Amino acid sequence: MPMNTKKIDNYSLMNVGHTLCLAVLLVLSAVACSLITPAGITNNPPFEPSNPNPENGSTDIPISADLSWTGGAPGSGILVTYDVFFGTTSPPPKQANNLSATTYDPGTLTYITHYYWRITAWNNLSESTAGPLWSFTTEEKPNSPPNIPSAPHPANQSTGVSLDTLLSWTGGDPDNDTVTYDIYFGATTQPPKVVANHPTPTYDPDGLLSYDTTYYWKIIAWDNHSTNATGPLWHFTTKAATITVTISKPLENKMYFRDEPLFNLTNRTIVYGSLTITANVTADAGVAKVEFYINGKLKGNDTTAPYTYTWAPKLSLNGLSLKHTISVIATDTLGNNASAEVNVSKWRFHPLPFIVAAATVASTFIPHTTIRGFVFNMRETTGRLSFFALRIHYKTVSLLKSASGVMQLKSITLGPVIGPVTTIRFGPFHSFAWISCTCLGTIHYVSDDSLQGLLQQLLKNTQDTSRQNMPCS
């Protein structure tokens, strides 16, 4: 073999050996580096996360619970971080990463809900260890007591409350549970229970209320978990019973003629003839009786509406006055009473002379005629007189003149009669009379000078009366 060829082969073998040695050294160096940390410590993967809290499969976990676990890595000085997977599905989604602590706050959880979670641990060489899948179930929502009863009606300490009022309040429950109410009600500061398990926040105390009384009440609310809430003690006072009375007849400043109003007057009330005194009464507690007084003396009473008393007294003067005081006193079933009164001038004779006198004072003199004498066949219709004058004396007075004289054997009609009529009857069937009276206006007459006419009237009157007195066959 030539020399040069031998040298080349030796040189090639040396290069191959050097290359092989270098490769071995590189492999050994890589293995050594993999077994040594930057600080010169041998590396191992993180521990598998364990010891979960809440425990795997646990129930009744508070909705404010935090998650925690045990982590770490072999040796010391190893930096470990954690990824948290959490949710209500399996597998759960990632919620956080690179946590350095072994706890996690998932926020407020939902009642009665099943949650899944797991933890993945990482070291600083990007090596990881995944923990197992864990789960737990949260607690049921705890029961809240009902709302404390509030906002009473009638308002606390109110007065003048009507007897037909309804009690009401604000109730309910924060959990929207079904709520019922126990109602305590009475006239003492420790009212008795009057209703249990009442379904609504209103109550009708019908029949329990009286006038002018203070009542105390409170409400206890119960939910369907037998939890209760007691309201405060409230009270209110009912109104006092009222009674009113008014006299509707006679009314003030009116003229009454035989129980009927005629016209208005000024500053006086005049009554002629009998009068039905009428009272209007209203009483919260009901009317027990209505009493009628004349000049302070009890004259009668009534217990049913309309409340009336008929006043028809004999003529009697209070001294020189015709004035009387009508009083009405009404009493309710509780003993409360009210009164009303009116002053009247009571006339038992015809009022027209006084009207004429008032007219005279007012400068208007009304013509009127006074007569007296013997008459025949006297008749009275609607305040007027008609007769046959045998012989009468008359006197007519008016504003401008007056006249007087004698009339005889004439048929006469008189205007409205004023004042009393005085008569003395005599003769057959009392057809003849002596009369004295006053009438408004002048005498209206028809002449009849024949004695025959007088006798014919007498005969006719006698026949008519005889027929009326004949017995029936």
C-alpha positions in Angstrom: 0.0 0.0 0.0 1.3 3.4 -0.8 2.3 5.7 2.0 0.0 8.5 1.0 -3.0 6.2 1.0 -2.3 5.0 4.5 -2.1 8.5 5.9 -5.4 9.4 4.5 -7.1 6.4 6.1 -5.6 7.1 9.5 -6.7 10.7 9.3 -10.3 9.6 8.4 -10.5 7.2 11.3 -9.4 9.9 13.7 -12.1 12.3 12.5 -14.8 9.6 12.9 -13.6 8.9 16.4 -13.6 12.5 17.3 -17.1 12.9 15.9 -18.3 9.9 17.8 -16.9 11.1 21.1 -18.4 14.6 20.5 -21.8 13.0 19.9 -21.6 10.9 23.1 -20.6 14.0 25.1 -23.6 16.0 23.7 -26.1 13.2 24.6 -24.6 12.9 28.1 -24.8 16.7 28.5 -28.4 16.8 27.5 -29.4 14.0 29.9 -27.5 15.8 32.7 -29.2 19.1 31.9 -32.6 17.4 32.0 -31.9 16.1 35.5 -30.5 19.4 36.9 -32.7 22.6 37.6 -31.4 26.1 37.0 -30.4 26.2 40.7 -28.8 22.9 40.3 -31.8 20.9 41.7 -33.1 17.7 40.1 -36.7 18.3 38.5 -39.9 16.3 39.0 -43.6 17.0 37.8 -46.0 18.7 40.3 -48.0 16.6 42.7 -51.5 15.6 41.6 -54.0 18.1 43.2 -55.8 16.4 46.1 -57.9 16.9 49.3 -60.6 19.0 47.6 -62.8 21.3 49.7 -65.7 21.0 49.3 -65.2 17.2 49.4 -66.0 15.3 46.3 -69.7 14.3 46.2 -70.6 16.5 49.2 -74.0 18.2 49.5 -75.6 21.2 51.4 -72.6 23.3 50.5 -73.1 27.0 51.3 -73.5 29.2 48.3 -70.6 31.4 49.6 -68.1 28.5 49.8 -64.6 28.9 48.3 -62.7 26.0 46.6 -59.4 24.8 48.0 -57.0 21.8 47.4 -53.6 20.5 48.2 -50.9 20.9 45.5 -47.1 21.5 45.4 -44.2 19.6 43.7 -41.4 17.2 44.8 -38.4 18.8 46.4 -38.1 22.4 47.3 -37.9 25.6 45.5 -40.3 24.5 42.7 -42.7 27.2 41.6 -46.2 25.7 41.0 -49.2 27.4 39.5 -52.8 26.1 39.0 -55.5 26.2 36.3 -59.1 26.0 37.7 -61.9 24.3 35.8 -65.3 25.0 37.3 -69.0 24.9 36.2 -72.3 23.1 36.1 -71.3 20.9 33.2 -69.0 17.9 32.8 -66.2 18.6 31.9 -66.3 22.1 33.4 -64.8 25.1 31.6 -61.6 26.8 32.6 -62.4 29.7 34.9 -58.8 30.8 36.0 -55.2 30.0 35.2 -51.7 30.6 36.7 -53.1 30.8 40.2 -50.3 30.7 42.8 -52.6 30.0 45.7 -54.4 26.7 46.3 -57.8 28.5 46.8 -60.3 29.9 44.4 -63.4 32.1 45.0 -66.1 31.2 42.5 -68.5 34.0 43.7 -72.0 33.4 45.0 -73.3 30.1 43.9 -76.8 29.0 43.2 -79.0 27.1 45.6 -79.6 23.4 45.1 -77.1 23.2 42.1 -74.6 20.5 41.2 -71.1 21.8 40.4 -68.1 20.1 38.7 -64.4 21.1 39.2 -60.8 20.0 38.8 -57.3 21.5 39.1 -54.3 21.2 36.8 -50.9 22.0 38.4 -47.9 23.4 36.5 -44.3 23.8 37.4 -41.9 26.3 36.0 -40.5 23.9 33.4 -44.0 23.6 31.9 -44.7 20.2 33.3 -48.2 19.7 34.5 -50.3 17.2 36.5 -54.1 17.2 36.2 -56.2 16.4 39.2 -59.3 14.2 39.1 -62.8 15.5 38.4 -64.7 16.5 41.6 -68.3 17.6 42.3 -70.5 18.9 45.0 -74.2 20.2 45.5 -75.1 23.5 47.1 -77.6 23.9 49.9 -81.3 24.6 49.7 -82.3 28.2 50.1 -82.8 28.9 53.8 -86.3 30.1 54.8 -86.7 33.7 55.6 -89.5 34.7 58.1 -92.5 36.6 56.8 -92.4 40.4 56.5 -93.2 42.1 59.8 -96.8 43.5 59.4 -96.8 47.2 58.8 -98.7 50.2 57.4 -101.9 49.7 59.5 -105.3 51.1 58.5 -106.7 52.8 60.4 -103.4 54.5 61.1 -102.0 53.9 64.5 -103.3 56.4 67.1 -106.0 57.7 64.7 -109.3 59.0 66.1 -112.8 59.6 64.8 -112.8 56.2 63.0 -116.1 55.1 61.5 -117.8 51.9 62.8 -117.9 50.4 59.3 -114.1 50.6 58.8 -112.0 47.7 57.5 -108.7 46.7 59.1 -105.8 46.3 56.7 -102.0 46.1 56.8 -99.0 45.3 54.6 -97.7 41.7 54.9 -96.1 39.2 52.5 -92.9 37.1 52.6 -89.5 37.8 51.1 -89.4 34.2 49.7 -92.9 34.6 48.2 -94.1 31.8 50.6 -97.8 31.5 51.3 -98.6 33.7 54.4 -101.5 33.6 56.8 -102.3 35.9 59.7 -103.5 35.6 63.3 -105.5 38.7 64.2 -105.6 40.0 67.8 -108.3 42.6 68.4 -110.1 44.1 71.4 -110.6 47.1 73.8 -107.7 46.2 76.1 -104.0 46.6 75.7 -103.7 42.7 75.5 -106.3 42.0 72.8 -107.5 38.4 72.4 -107.0 36.4 69.2 -110.2 36.8 67.2 -109.1 35.0 63.9 -106.4 32.4 63.1 -104.9 31.6 59.7 -106.6 34.5 58.0 -105.6 34.3 54.3 -105.6 38.1 53.4 -104.1 41.3 54.9 -107.6 42.7 55.5 -110.2 42.1 58.2 -113.8 43.3 58.7 -114.5 43.7 62.5 -118.2 43.8 61.8 -120.2 43.9 65.0 -117.1 44.4 67.2 -117.0 48.2 67.1 -118.8 50.6 69.4 -118.9 54.4 69.4 -116.3 56.5 71.2 -114.1 53.4 72.1 -110.3 52.8 71.8 -109.4 49.5 70.2 -106.0 47.7 70.2 -104.9 45.2 67.6 -101.8 43.4 66.3 -101.0 40.9 63.5 -98.8 37.8 63.6 -97.8 36.6 60.1 -97.0 32.9 59.5 -95.4 31.3 56.4 -95.8 27.7 55.2 -92.5 26.8 57.0 -94.2 27.6 60.4 -92.0 30.7 60.8 -93.7 33.8 62.1 -93.2 37.5 62.4 -95.1 39.6 65.0 -96.3 43.1 64.2 -96.4 46.0 66.8 -99.4 46.8 68.9 -101.6 49.4 67.2 -104.6 51.3 68.4 -107.4 53.7 67.2 -110.5 55.4 68.6 -113.9 55.3 67.0 -116.0 58.4 66.5 -118.5 59.6 69.1 -122.2 58.9 68.2 -123.9 62.0 66.8 -127.6 63.0 67.0 -129.2 66.0 65.4 -132.8 67.3 65.5 -134.5 70.0 63.4 -138.1 71.2 63.5 -139.5 71.1 60.0 -142.9 72.3 61.0 -143.5 75.0 62.0 -140.7 76.8 60.2 -139.7 80.2 61.4 -141.1 83.4 59.8 -144.2 81.7 58.3 -147.9 82.0 58.8 -149.8 78.7 59.4 -153.5 78.4 59.0 -155.0 75.2 60.2 -151.8 73.2 59.7 -151.0 74.7 56.3 -148.4 77.3 55.5 -149.9 80.4 53.9 -147.1 83.0 53.4 -143.8 84.3 54.8 -143.6 86.7 57.6 -140.8 88.9 59.0 -139.3 88.1 62.4 -142.2 86.0 63.6 -144.1 82.8 63.2 -147.8 82.7 63.6 -150.0 79.6 64.0 -153.8 79.6 63.7 -155.7 76.5 64.6 -154.3 73.1 65.3 -150.7 72.3 64.2 -148.8 69.1 63.6 -145.4 69.7 65.0 -142.9 67.7 62.9 -139.2 66.9 63.7 -136.5 65.4 61.6 -134.0 63.4 63.6 -130.8 61.6 62.6 -128.8 59.5 65.1 -125.8 57.3 64.5 -126.8 54.9 67.3 -130.6 55.0 66.4 -133.4 57.0 67.8 -134.9 55.9 71.2 -137.5 58.6 71.6 -138.5 62.2 70.5 -140.2 64.4 73.1 -142.3 67.5 72.4 -142.5 70.4 74.9 -144.6 73.5 74.9 -143.3 76.2 77.1 -141.2 73.7 79.0 -144.0 71.2 79.6 -143.9 67.7 78.1 -146.8 67.3 75.8 -146.1 64.1 74.0 -143.4 61.8 72.5 -142.9 59.6 69.5 -140.6 56.7 68.7 -141.0 56.1 65.0 -140.4 58.4 62.1 -141.9 60.8 61.0 -141.8 62.2 64.5 -144.9 64.3 65.1 -147.2 65.8 67.8 -150.5 67.5 67.1 -150.9 70.7 69.1 -154.5 72.0 69.6 -154.5 74.0 72.8 -157.3 76.1 74.3 -156.8 79.8 74.2 -154.4 80.8 77.0 -152.2 83.8 77.3 -148.7 83.9 78.7 -149.5 87.1 80.6 -150.5 89.5 77.8 -148.5 87.6 75.2 -149.7 84.9 72.8 -146.1 83.7 72.3 -145.2 80.0 73.0 -141.9 78.1 72.8 -142.0 74.7 71.0 -139.1 72.5 72.0 -138.2 69.0 70.6 -135.7 66.8 72.5 -134.4 63.6 70.7 -132.6 60.8 72.6 -130.6 58.0 70.9 -130.1 54.5 72.1 -126.9 55.4 74.0 -128.6 58.2 76.0 -127.2 61.1 73.9 -129.6 63.8 73.1 -130.1 66.9 71.0 -132.7 69.6 70.9 -134.3 72.3 68.8 -136.9 75.0 69.4 -139.0 77.6 67.7 -141.0 80.5 69.1 -144.5 81.0 67.7 -147.5 83.2 68.3 -150.5 80.9 68.7 -154.0 82.3 67.7 -157.2 80.5 68.4 -159.3 83.1 66.6 -159.3 84.3 63.0 -156.0 86.1 62.1 -157.4 88.5 59.5 -158.2 91.4 61.9 -154.6 91.5 62.8 -153.6 91.3 59.2 -156.0 94.3 58.6 -154.4 96.1 61.5 -151.0 95.5 60.1 -152.2 96.8 56.7 -153.6 99.9 58.4 -150.3 100.6 60.0 -148.7 100.2 56.6 -150.9 103.0 55.3 -153.3 100.8 53.4 -156.8 100.9 55.1 -158.9 97.9 53.9 -162.6 98.6 53.6 -164.7 96.5 56.1 -168.3 96.4 57.3 -169.7 95.7 60.7 -173.3 94.4 61.0 -175.7 93.4 63.7 -179.4 92.6 63.7 -182.0 89.9 62.9 -181.6 87.6 59.9 -183.3 84.6 58.4 -181.9 81.5 56.8 -178.2 82.3 57.5 -175.7 80.1 55.7 -171.9 80.1 55.9 -169.7 78.8 53.0 -165.9 79.1 52.6 -165.6 82.0 55.0 -168.6 84.0 53.6 -172.0 84.6 55.1 -175.4 84.8 53.2 -178.8 85.4 54.7 -182.1 87.3 54.3 -181.9 90.5 56.4 -185.1 91.1 58.4 -183.5 94.2 59.9 -179.8 94.9 60.4 -177.6 97.9 61.2 -174.4 98.2 59.3 -171.3 100.5 59.2 -168.8 100.4 56.4 -165.4 102.0 56.9 -162.8 102.6 54.1 -159.8 104.8 53.6 -161.7 107.7 52.0 -165.2 107.5 53.6 -167.5 105.6 55.9 -171.2 104.9 55.7 -173.8 103.4 58.1 -177.5 102.6 58.0 -180.3 100.0 58.3 -181.2 97.3 55.8 -184.3 95.2 55.9 -186.0 92.6 53.8 -183.0 92.1 51.5 -181.0 89.0 50.4 -177.4 89.8 51.5 -174.0 88.2 50.9 -171.0 89.3 53.0 -167.3 89.1 52.0 -164.7 87.2 54.0 -165.6 87.3 57.6 -162.9 88.6 60.0 -163.0 88.0 63.7 -165.6 86.0 65.6 -169.2 85.7 64.5 -171.8 86.0 67.3 -175.1 84.4 66.6 -178.3 83.7 68.7 -180.7 81.4 66.8 -184.4 81.0 67.6 -187.7 80.3 65.9 -188.9 77.2 64.0 -185.9 75.0 63.1 -183.7 77.8 64.3 -184.2 79.6 61.0 -184.1 83.0 62.6 -181.0 84.5 64.3 -179.5 87.6 65.8 -176.1 88.2 64.3 -173.0 90.4 65.0 -169.9 90.2 62.8 -167.3 92.0 60.7 -166.5 91.3 57.1 -164.1 92.6 54.5 -165.5 95.0 51.8 -169.1 96.3 51.6 -172.5 94.5 51.7 -173.8 92.9 48.6 -177.5 92.6 48.5 -180.6 92.0 46.3 -183.8 94.0 47.1 -187.0 92.0 48.0 -189.6 94.3 49.6 -192.6 92.0 49.5 -193.6 90.2 52.6 -194.9 87.4 50.4 -191.4 86.7 49.3 -190.3 86.4 52.9 -193.1 84.0 53.7 -192.3 81.9 50.6 -188.7 81.5 51.8 -189.8 80.6 55.3 -192.3 78.0 53.9 -189.7 76.5 51.5 -187.2 76.2 54.3 -189.7 74.6 56.6 -190.7 72.0 53.9 -187.1 71.2 53.2 -186.3 70.6 56.8 -189.4 68.4 57.3 -188.4 66.2 54.4 -185.0 65.7 55.9 -186.6 64.6 59.3 -189.2 62.1 57.8 -188.6 58.5 58.8 -187.7 56.0 56.1 -190.4 53.4 55.3 
